[in-house]
Amino acid sequence: MSSTVLTKSARIADLNDEFRKTGIGGKTVMTRAVADLPAEVISSAIATVRTFNDFTKDNDPHREHDFFSFEVAGVKFFWKCDYYDKKMEFGSEDPSDSAKTTRVATLMLASDY
């Protein structure tokens, strides 16, 4: 793997981490199934997303911190980050460039996937 690819992956991971922890740089949505859960479960899931840091080769093979799963209250969740252009019309041409990218995170149940 070239150093440019590693650098881009590291930059994407940094941007994804900042977005995941703060919400800055994108939009976050949840599926209907998540929205239907009790408020305390949703709050706990969001808190888990913000503090998650258990990325491994198995759950983060591209080292971009763009997907992970976790459990809260016996419910398995997925968190997924996708990359769009600033107008939210197409995929981002360069997710490592925050000036060209809007991140969209989806909080979903594993059963939604």
Order of alpha helices (4+ residues) and beta strands (2+ residues): alpha-beta-alpha-alpha-beta-beta-beta
